[in-house]
């Protein structure tokens, strides 16, 4: 006899083992889940993500990594389609055995696999939307598929992400409801820490007069680290105490790894000495943030921005391009600066303003942390997600 008061099984499916912004969000969801109501099961490849989930006392079921993606190469596309078909078949068999109440897919790619695997199983599937779909033929096809899936629900990390998923080429394609629940940040882990600041600045060889400017993100073309490097190289004389740090790695695919190589090569070509430093992928981001004075995000797409939230939680002023979800996080001129995309002069003006004014840096930092503590707290995210799950299960 089944126990009606037993926690409901919720399976979380991730197609990747690497940790970037979306996987950080998934870990925060797992950490905040009410275990008296829901029992989490992570279906994901072995690796960094699974290890982190196990440390949160989440059961892990190993599953092969999915490399399939859209490509114009017909041979590669055929291989990807074959791989996706195997994933669908294997995931469907797993779902039949485990019989979860909900299947929470942590990306659009994972969502498509999950929805097809769950066809006919009377299982609610959630696509967690962390990315802005492009306005191209594959993007339109995904939106049309999404609009046809009656047992699939859609959860976006920002209003901009929801709108970007619903609309394509100015047409309202996805008419289904899209719930918005903001990401959260652990404000106990990401917090001002004078000792951590002293230690990391000593490690990096920084003096009290140095103004550390950090770009913390996955190294990828959409984060536009190369463009940031070029504008800093051109105007670095205007911010004589500034040192620019790039933190992150080229994850997930060859294109990103090649972009990382180009960035490092260009840093060497510019011969700026210690004025620009590449730190690579680091596991001590809270310490790195404490050592910085200014954080810059130069993305052309930013659904919400976990790195922005983490910087604000650490009381660091953030300068970001005003794209997608960033205006939902930063109030321009109040707790950070928003700059127009492809306006490098404006970006460097904002860097100079903060470079020259320590009081402004402190004020923006305190205001940003206060916002994170209220609007982007783990408690708020967990409460809203709990209500969302409850509504889906009652439907």
C-alpha positions in Angstrom: 0.0 0.0 0.0 1.4 3.4 -1.0 1.9 6.1 1.6 0.0 9.2 0.6 2.1 11.4 2.9 5.4 10.1 1.5 7.6 12.6 -0.5 6.8 12.7 -4.2 9.7 11.7 -6.5 10.9 14.5 -8.7 13.5 13.5 -11.3 15.9 16.2 -12.5 17.5 15.6 -15.9 20.7 17.4 -17.0 22.3 16.6 -20.3 25.8 17.8 -19.2 28.2 17.1 -16.3 29.9 20.5 -16.4 28.9 23.3 -14.1 28.1 26.7 -15.5 25.3 29.1 -14.7 22.3 26.8 -15.4 23.9 24.0 -13.3 24.5 26.4 -10.4 20.8 27.2 -10.5 19.9 23.5 -10.6 22.1 22.9 -7.5 20.3 25.8 -5.7 17.0 24.2 -6.6 18.1 20.8 -5.2 19.5 22.4 -2.1 16.2 24.3 -1.4 13.8 21.5 -2.1 11.5 20.6 0.8 12.5 17.0 1.4 9.3 16.3 3.4 7.3 16.9 0.2 9.7 16.0 -2.6 12.4 13.4 -3.1 14.9 14.5 -5.7 16.7 12.2 -8.1 19.3 13.6 -10.4 19.6 11.9 -13.9 22.9 13.2 -15.3 26.3 12.2 -16.5 29.0 11.4 -13.9 31.2 14.4 -13.2 31.3 17.8 -11.4 27.5 18.4 -11.3 26.7 14.9 -10.0 29.4 15.1 -7.4 28.0 18.4 -6.1 24.5 17.0 -6.0 25.6 14.0 -4.0 27.2 16.3 -1.5 23.7 17.8 -1.1 22.4 14.3 -0.3 20.7 13.9 -3.7 20.5 10.5 -5.2 22.3 10.3 -8.6 21.5 8.0 -11.5 24.3 8.0 -14.1 23.2 8.8 -17.6 25.3 9.4 -20.8 26.1 12.9 -21.8 24.2 14.3 -24.7 26.3 16.0 -27.4 23.6 16.5 -30.0 23.0 20.0 -31.3 21.8 21.6 -34.5 24.4 21.6 -37.4 24.4 22.1 -41.1 26.8 19.1 -41.5 24.5 16.3 -42.7 26.8 13.5 -41.4 27.2 15.1 -38.0 23.5 15.8 -37.9 22.7 12.1 -38.6 25.0 11.1 -35.8 23.4 13.6 -33.4 19.9 12.4 -34.3 20.9 8.8 -33.7 22.4 9.7 -30.3 19.3 11.7 -29.3 17.0 8.7 -30.3 19.1 6.4 -28.0 18.8 9.0 -25.2 15.0 9.2 -25.6 14.7 5.4 -25.6 16.9 4.9 -22.5 15.3 7.8 -20.6 11.8 6.5 -21.3 12.8 3.0 -20.0 14.2 4.7 -16.9 11.1 6.8 -16.3 8.9 3.7 -16.6 10.9 2.0 -13.8 11.2 5.0 -11.5 7.7 6.5 -12.1 8.5 10.0 -10.9 5.7 12.5 -10.2 7.6 15.3 -12.1 10.5 15.4 -14.6 12.4 18.7 -14.3 14.7 19.2 -17.3 17.4 21.7 -16.8 17.7 23.1 -20.3 15.8 23.4 -23.5 17.9 20.6 -25.1 17.2 18.3 -22.1 13.6 19.4 -22.2 13.1 18.2 -25.7 14.6 14.8 -24.9 12.5 14.6 -21.7 9.2 15.5 -23.3 9.7 12.9 -26.1 10.8 10.3 -23.6 7.7 10.9 -21.5 5.2 10.8 -24.3 2.2 8.7 -23.3 3.4 8.2 -19.7 1.0 10.8 -18.1 4.0 12.6 -16.6 4.4 16.3 -16.2 7.7 17.6 -17.7 9.2 21.0 -16.9 11.6 22.8 -19.3 13.7 25.1 -17.2 14.5 28.0 -19.6 18.0 29.4 -18.9 18.7 30.6 -22.4 17.3 33.0 -25.0 16.4 31.0 -28.1 17.7 32.5 -31.4 15.3 33.9 -34.0 16.2 31.4 -36.6 14.7 28.3 -38.2 15.8 25.8 -35.5 14.6 28.2 -32.8 11.2 28.5 -34.5 11.0 24.7 -34.8 11.7 24.3 -31.1 9.0 26.9 -30.2 6.4 25.2 -32.4 7.3 21.9 -30.7 7.0 23.4 -27.3 3.6 24.9 -28.1 2.3 21.4 -29.1 3.3 19.5 -25.9 0.2 19.3 -23.7 2.0 17.7 -20.6 5.0 20.0 -20.6 5.3 23.2 -18.5 7.7 26.0 -19.0 9.7 27.8 -16.3 11.9 30.8 -17.1 14.6 32.5 -15.1 13.5 36.0 -16.1 10.7 37.9 -17.8 13.0 38.5 -20.7 13.7 34.8 -21.0 10.0 34.0 -21.1 9.4 36.6 -23.8 12.3 35.4 -25.8 11.0 31.9 -25.7 7.4 32.9 -26.6 8.2 35.2 -29.5 10.1 34.5 -32.7 10.5 37.1 -35.5 8.0 39.3 -33.7 5.3 36.5 -33.8 3.8 35.0 -30.7 4.6 31.4 -31.3 4.5 29.8 -27.8 1.0 30.7 -26.4 1.3 28.4 -23.4 1.8 30.0 -20.0 5.5 30.4 -19.0 6.1 30.7 -15.2 8.9 33.1 -14.1 10.9 32.3 -11.0 14.1 34.3 -10.5 17.4 32.5 -9.7 18.7 32.8 -6.2 22.2 33.2 -4.8 23.5 31.9 -1.5 24.2 35.1 0.4 26.1 33.3 3.2 28.6 31.9 0.7 28.7 35.0 -1.4 29.2 37.8 1.1 31.7 40.5 2.0 34.7 38.9 3.8 37.6 41.1 4.8 40.0 38.2 5.5 39.2 36.5 2.1 39.8 39.9 0.4 43.2 40.3 2.0 44.3 36.7 1.3 43.3 36.7 -2.4 44.7 40.1 -3.1 48.0 39.0 -1.6 47.9 35.8 -3.8 47.3 38.0 -6.8 50.0 40.5 -5.9 47.6 43.5 -5.6 48.4 46.6 -3.6 45.8 48.8 -1.8 45.9 51.3 -4.6 45.1 48.7 -7.3 41.5 48.6 -8.6 40.7 45.0 -9.6 38.2 44.8 -12.4 36.9 41.3 -13.0 35.0 39.6 -15.8 33.7 36.3 -14.4 31.9 34.1 -16.9 32.2 31.1 -19.1 34.7 32.0 -21.9 32.4 32.1 -24.9 31.7 34.5 -27.8 28.3 35.6 -26.4 30.1 36.9 -23.2 32.3 39.1 -25.5 35.5 38.9 -23.5 37.5 39.8 -26.6 35.6 43.0 -27.1 36.1 43.9 -23.5 39.8 43.3 -23.8 40.1 45.5 -26.8 38.3 48.5 -25.2 40.3 48.1 -22.0 43.5 48.0 -24.1 42.5 51.2 -25.9 41.5 53.2 -22.8 43.5 51.7 -20.0 45.5 54.9 -19.5 42.3 56.6 -18.3 42.1 54.1 -15.4 45.8 53.9 -14.4 45.2 51.8 -11.2 42.9 49.3 -12.9 43.9 45.7 -13.5 41.6 43.5 -15.6 41.1 39.9 -14.6 39.4 37.3 -16.8 38.0 34.4 -14.8 36.4 31.3 -16.4 37.0 28.6 -19.0 35.8 27.6 -22.4 33.4 24.9 -21.6 31.0 22.5 -23.4 32.3 22.7 -27.0 35.3 23.2 -29.3 34.0 26.7 -30.3 34.3 27.9 -26.7 37.7 26.3 -26.2 39.0 28.0 -29.4 37.6 31.3 -28.2 39.5 30.9 -25.0 42.7 30.3 -26.9 42.1 33.4 -29.0 41.5 35.5 -25.9 44.8 34.3 -24.2 46.7 34.8 -27.5 45.3 38.4 -27.8 46.3 39.2 -24.2 49.9 38.2 -25.0 49.8 40.2 -28.3 48.7 43.4 -26.6 51.7 43.3 -24.2 49.9 45.1 -21.4 52.0 43.3 -18.7 50.2 42.8 -15.4 47.4 45.2 -16.4 45.5 42.2 -17.9 45.5 38.7 -16.4 43.8 35.5 -17.3 43.0 33.3 -14.2 41.1 30.6 -16.0 38.4 28.5 -14.4 38.5 28.8 -10.6 36.7 27.0 -7.8 37.1 29.8 -5.3 34.8 32.4 -6.9 33.6 33.8 -3.5 37.2 34.6 -2.6 37.9 36.0 -6.1 34.9 38.3 -5.9 36.0 39.6 -2.5 39.3 40.5 -4.0 37.7 42.5 -6.8 36.6 46.1 -6.8 34.4 46.2 -9.9 32.7 43.4 -11.9 32.0 43.8 -15.6 29.7 41.7 -17.8 29.9 42.5 -21.5 27.5 39.9 -22.9 25.3 40.2 -25.9 22.7 37.8 -24.4 22.1 37.4 -20.7 18.9 35.7 -19.6 19.5 36.8 -16.0 23.1 36.5 -15.0 24.2 34.3 -12.0 27.6 36.0 -12.0 25.9 39.3 -11.7 23.9 38.1 -8.7 26.9 36.6 -7.0 28.9 39.8 -7.4 26.0 41.9 -6.0 25.7 39.4 -3.1 29.4 40.0 -2.4 28.6 43.8 -2.4 30.5 44.5 -5.6 29.3 47.1 -8.1 28.5 45.6 -11.5 28.7 47.2 -14.9 26.7 45.2 -17.4 25.3 45.5 -20.9 21.6 46.3 -20.9 20.4 43.1 -22.6 17.6 40.6 -21.9 17.3 40.0 -18.1 20.0 42.4 -16.8 17.6 45.3 -16.3 15.5 43.0 -14.1 18.6 42.7 -11.8 20.5 46.1 -12.0 18.9 49.5 -11.4 21.0 51.8 -13.5 22.8 54.4 -11.4 21.4 53.0 -8.2 23.1 49.7 -7.5 25.2 49.3 -10.7 25.5 50.6 -14.2 23.8 49.4 -17.4 25.4 50.3 -20.7 24.2 50.0 -24.3 25.5 47.0 -26.3 28.3 48.0 -28.6 29.0 51.2 -26.8 32.5 50.7 -25.6 33.0 54.4 -24.8 30.1 54.3 -22.4 31.4 51.1 -20.8 34.8 52.5 -20.1 33.2 55.8 -18.8 31.4 53.7 -16.2 34.6 51.8 -15.3 36.3 55.2 -14.9 33.5 56.5 -12.7 33.8 53.6 -10.3 37.6 53.5 -10.6 37.8 57.1 -9.4 35.1 56.9 -6.7 35.6 54.4 -3.9 32.5 55.8 -2.1 30.3 55.1 -5.1 31.7 51.5 -5.3 30.8 51.0 -1.6 27.3 52.5 -2.0 26.4 50.5 -5.1 27.8 47.4 -3.4 25.7 47.8 -0.3 22.5 48.5 -2.3 23.2 45.5 -4.6 23.6 43.1 -1.6 20.4 44.5 0.0 18.5 43.8 -3.2 19.8 40.2 -3.5 18.8 39.5 0.1 15.2 40.3 -0.6 14.5 39.7 -4.3 16.9 36.8 -5.1 17.1 34.8 -1.9 17.1 31.0 -1.8 14.0 31.1 0.5 12.0 33.1 -2.1 13.1 30.7 -4.9 12.3 27.6 -2.9 8.9 28.9 -1.8 7.8 29.8 -5.3 9.1 26.6 -6.7 7.3 24.6 -4.1 4.0 26.3 -5.0 4.7 25.7 -8.7 5.3 22.0 -8.2 2.2 21.7 -6.1 0.1 23.4 -8.8 1.4 21.1 -11.5 0.8 18.0 -9.5 -2.7 19.1 -8.7 -3.5 19.8 -12.3 
